[in-house]
Amino acid sequence: MKALILLATLKKSGLSNTATLAEFFTERLSRHGVSVETIHLVNENILPGTYSDMGPGDAWPSILARLEAAQIIIFATPIWWGNHSSEIQKVIERLDNLHDEILQGKPSRLEGKVAGVIITGDSDGSQHIIGNISNFCNALGMLLPPYCSLAVQSKEQAKDKHPTKEMLMEIYNKDYSKTADTMVSQLLKYSGS
């Protein structure tokens, strides 16, 4: 069983709330024998566009191949102004070509994949993001099962705060372990494991 996390933090390096929450979740998935790969999207040369291959130097074809090989796909994003990050939007735009194929009568290359959403922020907006991503997954034939979102809103994640990784992990372990474990259980159940 393979899971792919599309990590959409805007930080190229250094401590990221979203990367830390994804790491927290990865550890829980790994306990069940799931092989987890995280793609740090902002560090990839994903060219703008709405096709599966935008030409020389485009990292997207390789990422798409890894999405097709995974059984579980996790969209991990911070909240910016009530919405997902620009990196997740870029993924949605690049996957639009798969939707075009469906409209032409071809089978979806991601049909049957099980999806989940991880969100961090210091204000609300999770429901809107989960709704958008769920709708998008549905249009590509993917399944977002019940209880497959892990959203953490905490004043410690505000833009002007500087928590340590240990502080974030303590918050996640204390307040979000049950939610994360339920999400793992659902992802595995609906992926046939």
Salt bridges, closest charged atoms under 4 A:
GLU23 OE1 - LYS165 NZ 2.79
GLU27 OE1 - ARG31 NH2 2.85
GLU37 OE1 - LYS2 NZ 3.32
GLU37 OE2 - ARG66 NH1 2.59
ASP58 OD2 - ARG94 NH2 2.52
GLU68 OE2 - ARG109 NH1 3.23
GLU87 OE2 - LYS90 NZ 3.57
GLU101 OE2 - ARG109 NH2 2.65
GLU156 OE2 - LYS155 NZ 3.75
ASP175 OD1 - LYS174 NZ 3.31
ASP181 OD1 - ARG28 NE 2.68
